[in-house]
């Protein structure tokens, strides 16, 4: 009987150690140098996704290269929201260490020097009340993911949320 209790005690202890060593899915931190820096999820003014005179270009996602040494080419990286709206970086766009890019709605000219890439669609992607942003590497592995809510994530109500400072 004592042997059975001793075996059970060992199993419980091992199980507890394994549980401590394995991070929960909600606490996952990805090893990619690229992270979501922030999001202007609610473009200033009244939402108007008209290609002429609309303000979809004022909605943007900021992606930053947090590496101190590695340059990252965004070609093949994918951004997605909870509804499945997807944007794939199809052209070379390099981020030096510490550099960032704004992925904007609307139409425009992509620019490494101007740190901007356009989705070339005049529709809004990010929901004004809440959404989840996914960033994927070209391999399909998840680089970063964050959810926001207007009420919980944007205390000053300006439509911008800082995620990684």
C-alpha positions in Angstrom: 0.0 0.0 0.0 2.8 2.4 0.9 4.5 1.7 -2.4 1.3 2.6 -4.3 1.1 5.9 -2.5 4.8 6.6 -3.2 4.3 5.9 -6.9 1.3 8.1 -7.0 3.2 10.9 -5.2 6.0 10.7 -7.8 3.5 10.7 -10.7 1.7 13.8 -9.2 5.0 15.6 -8.7 6.2 14.8 -12.3 2.8 15.9 -13.7 3.0 19.2 -11.8 6.6 19.8 -13.1 5.4 19.1 -16.7 2.5 21.4 -16.3 4.8 24.2 -15.1 7.3 23.7 -18.0 4.7 23.8 -20.8 3.3 27.4 -21.4 -0.4 27.8 -21.9 -1.7 28.6 -25.4 -2.8 32.0 -24.3 0.7 32.9 -23.1 2.5 31.9 -26.3 5.3 34.3 -27.2 6.7 33.8 -30.7 10.4 34.0 -31.5 10.0 36.0 -34.7 11.8 39.4 -34.8 8.6 40.8 -36.4 5.9 41.9 -34.1 2.7 43.9 -34.3 3.7 47.4 -32.9 0.2 48.9 -33.1 -3.0 49.4 -35.0 -5.1 52.4 -36.1 -8.2 50.3 -36.2 -10.7 53.2 -36.3 -9.8 55.7 -39.0 -10.4 59.3 -37.9 -13.7 60.7 -39.1 -16.8 58.9 -40.4 -16.0 55.6 -42.1 -16.1 55.9 -45.8 -14.6 53.1 -47.9 -15.1 54.9 -51.2 -12.0 54.9 -53.3 -12.5 58.5 -54.0 -12.6 60.7 -50.9 -12.8 57.8 -48.5 -10.7 57.3 -45.4 -9.7 53.6 -45.6 -6.1 54.8 -46.1 -6.1 56.2 -42.6 -6.6 52.7 -41.1 -3.3 51.0 -40.7 -1.3 48.3 -39.0 2.3 48.9 -37.8 4.7 45.9 -38.0 8.1 46.4 -36.5 11.4 44.5 -36.8 12.5 44.2 -33.1 15.8 42.5 -34.0 19.0 44.4 -33.2 20.9 42.7 -36.0 18.7 41.0 -38.5 17.2 42.6 -41.7 13.8 41.1 -42.6 12.2 40.9 -46.0 8.4 41.0 -45.7 7.8 39.2 -49.0 5.6 36.2 -48.3 4.5 37.3 -44.8 0.8 37.3 -44.3 -1.5 39.4 -42.1 -5.0 38.2 -41.3 -7.9 39.2 -39.1 -10.4 37.1 -37.2 -12.9 37.1 -40.1 -10.3 35.7 -42.5 -9.5 38.9 -44.4 -5.9 38.3 -45.6 -3.1 40.4 -47.0 0.1 38.9 -48.4 3.2 40.9 -48.9 4.0 39.9 -52.5 6.9 42.3 -53.2 10.2 42.8 -51.5 10.0 45.2 -48.6 12.9 45.1 -46.2 12.9 46.2 -42.6 16.3 47.0 -41.1 16.8 46.3 -37.4 14.4 48.6 -35.5 12.5 49.6 -38.6 8.8 49.4 -39.1 6.2 49.5 -41.9 2.6 50.8 -42.0 0.3 48.5 -43.8 -2.4 50.9 -45.0 -5.8 50.5 -46.6 -6.7 52.3 -49.8 -4.5 52.8 -52.8 -1.0 54.2 -53.0 2.6 53.6 -53.9 4.6 51.2 -51.6 7.8 52.8 -50.3 10.7 51.3 -48.3 11.9 54.9 -47.7 8.4 56.0 -46.6 7.8 52.8 -44.5 4.5 52.2 -46.1 2.7 49.4 -48.0 -0.8 49.7 -49.3 -3.4 46.9 -49.4 -4.8 48.5 -52.7 -8.3 47.9 -51.5 -10.6 50.7 -50.3 -12.4 48.6 -47.8 -11.9 48.6 -44.0 -10.5 45.4 -42.5 -10.2 46.1 -38.7 -13.4 46.1 -36.8 -14.1 49.2 -34.7 -15.3 47.3 -31.7 -12.9 44.3 -31.5 -10.7 42.1 -33.7 -7.8 39.7 -33.7 -4.7 40.3 -35.8 -2.5 37.4 -37.0 1.0 37.8 -38.5 2.4 34.8 -40.3 5.9 34.0 -41.6 6.3 32.8 -45.2 6.7 29.3 -43.8 3.1 29.5 -42.4 4.3 29.7 -38.8 2.7 32.3 -36.6 5.0 35.3 -35.9 2.6 37.2 -33.7 -1.1 37.4 -32.7 -3.0 40.0 -30.7 -6.6 40.8 -29.9 -8.0 44.2 -29.1 -11.3 45.7 -27.9 -12.3 49.3 -28.2 -13.4 49.4 -24.6 -10.5 47.4 -23.1 -7.5 48.3 -25.2 -8.1 51.9 -26.2 -8.5 53.9 -23.0 -8.2 57.3 -24.7 -10.7 56.3 -27.4 -8.5 57.6 -30.3 -8.8 54.5 -32.4 -5.2 53.5 -32.0 -3.9 50.7 -29.9 -0.2 50.2 -29.0 0.6 46.5 -28.7 4.4 46.1 -28.5 6.0 49.4 -27.4 
